[in-house]
Amino acid sequence: MKIIQVSGKRKRAVARARLKEGKGVIRLNSLNLDGMTPELAKLMIMEPIILAGDLAKGVDIDVRVQGGGWHSQAEAVRLVVARALVQFSGSKALKQKFLDYDRHLLVADTRRAEASKPNDSKPRAARQKSYR
């Protein structure tokens, strides 16, 4: 039995997925994907599964995700699910299909929040000066 382990990040969210042959069950933090809220996050996660078609019906995907908000968690999960499906299938056609649909299905967004500067409240805004 072939088991694929993949990880991916989006902002502060980190997702780790285990994919193995099965009946098409997708679990997110030990809960079934069908019961996930908000609905938008569920639809985002379903995108690579719908694009993969019959391949996704023959595999079980178990995802653990932590950190960040619900949106960045959904994007991190979407990334690892797509990567795991491509790695499992070894299909260049599936990889190209994902890249044509949305590059961020396979390529992580490396943008991060800028750090706050010393003696300052915000990353960009400078301290106000009073000349009197």
C-alpha positions as CSV (number, residue, x, y, z in Angstrom):
1,M,0.0,0.0,0.0
2,K,1.4,3.4,-1.1
3,I,1.2,6.2,1.5
4,I,2.0,9.8,0.5
5,Q,2.9,12.5,3.1
6,V,2.8,16.1,2.1
7,S,3.0,19.4,3.9
8,G,2.2,23.0,2.9
9,K,1.8,26.5,4.3
10,R,-0.2,29.6,3.8
11,K,0.5,32.7,6.0
12,R,0.6,31.2,9.6
13,A,-1.4,28.0,8.7
14,V,0.5,24.7,8.3
15,A,-1.3,21.7,6.8
16,R,0.0,18.1,6.8
17,A,-1.7,15.4,4.7
18,R,-1.5,11.6,4.5
19,L,-3.0,10.0,1.4
20,K,-3.5,6.3,1.0
21,E,-5.6,4.0,-1.2
22,G,-9.2,3.8,0.1
23,K,-12.8,4.7,-0.5
24,G,-12.6,8.5,-1.1
25,V,-12.9,9.6,2.6
26,I,-11.5,13.1,3.4
27,R,-10.9,14.0,7.0
28,L,-9.8,17.3,8.4
29,N,-8.4,17.3,11.9
30,S,-10.2,13.9,12.4
31,L,-13.6,15.3,11.3
32,N,-15.3,14.5,8.0
33,L,-15.1,17.2,5.4
34,D,-18.9,17.2,4.8
35,G,-19.5,18.8,8.2
36,M,-17.0,21.6,7.7
37,T,-18.0,25.3,8.1
38,P,-17.8,27.9,6.6
39,E,-19.1,26.6,3.3
40,L,-16.6,28.7,1.3
41,A,-13.7,26.9,2.9
42,K,-15.2,23.5,2.2
43,L,-15.7,24.5,-1.5
44,M,-12.1,25.7,-1.7
45,I,-10.8,22.4,-0.4
46,M,-13.0,20.5,-2.8
47,E,-11.5,22.2,-5.9
48,P,-8.5,19.8,-6.4
49,I,-10.7,16.8,-5.6
50,I,-13.3,17.8,-8.2
51,L,-10.6,18.4,-10.8
52,A,-8.9,15.1,-10.1
53,G,-12.2,13.3,-10.8
54,D,-12.1,9.5,-10.4
55,L,-8.6,9.4,-8.9
56,A,-9.9,11.2,-5.7
57,K,-12.7,8.5,-5.3
58,G,-10.0,5.8,-4.8
59,V,-8.0,7.5,-2.0
60,D,-8.4,8.4,1.6
61,I,-6.9,11.8,2.6
62,D,-6.3,12.6,6.3
63,V,-5.3,16.3,6.9
64,R,-4.1,18.0,10.1
65,V,-4.0,21.7,10.0
66,Q,-3.1,24.3,12.7
67,G,-2.4,28.0,13.0
68,G,-3.8,31.0,11.0
69,G,-7.4,31.8,10.3
70,W,-10.0,29.7,8.6
71,H,-9.2,31.1,5.2
72,S,-5.5,30.5,5.3
73,Q,-6.1,27.1,6.8
74,A,-8.4,26.3,3.8
75,E,-5.8,27.5,1.4
76,A,-3.1,25.4,3.1
77,V,-5.3,22.3,3.0
78,R,-6.2,22.9,-0.7
79,L,-2.4,23.1,-1.4
80,V,-1.5,19.8,0.3
81,V,-4.5,17.9,-1.1
82,A,-3.5,18.9,-4.7
83,R,0.2,18.1,-4.1
84,A,-0.7,14.7,-2.6
85,L,-3.0,13.8,-5.5
86,V,-0.3,14.7,-8.1
87,Q,2.4,12.8,-6.2
88,F,0.2,9.8,-5.8
89,S,-0.9,9.6,-9.4
90,G,2.5,10.6,-10.9
91,S,0.6,12.1,-13.8
92,K,2.0,15.1,-15.6
93,A,-1.4,15.7,-17.2
94,L,-3.0,16.1,-13.7
95,K,-0.2,18.4,-12.6
96,Q,-0.7,20.5,-15.8
97,K,-4.5,20.6,-15.2
98,F,-4.0,22.0,-11.7
99,L,-1.5,24.6,-12.9
100,D,-3.8,25.7,-15.7
101,Y,-6.7,26.0,-13.3
102,D,-4.9,27.8,-10.5
103,R,-1.1,27.9,-10.0
104,H,-1.6,28.2,-6.2
105,L,-3.0,24.6,-6.1
106,L,0.6,23.4,-6.4
107,V,2.8,26.4,-5.7
108,A,2.8,28.0,-2.2
109,D,2.3,31.7,-1.7
110,T,5.5,32.8,0.0
111,R,4.3,36.2,1.1
112,R,4.4,36.8,4.9
113,A,3.5,39.6,7.2
114,E,6.3,42.2,7.7
115,A,7.8,42.4,11.2
116,S,7.3,45.4,13.4
117,K,10.3,47.7,13.7
118,P,12.0,48.5,17.0
119,N,10.4,51.3,19.1
120,D,7.5,51.5,16.6
121,S,3.9,50.4,16.6
122,K,3.6,49.2,13.0
123,P,5.8,47.6,10.3
124,R,5.7,50.6,8.0
125,A,4.4,53.7,9.8
126,A,7.1,55.9,11.4
127,R,6.8,57.5,14.8
128,Q,5.3,61.0,14.7
129,K,7.7,63.8,15.6
130,S,6.8,66.9,17.6
131,Y,9.1,69.8,17.0
132,R,7.8,71.9,20.0
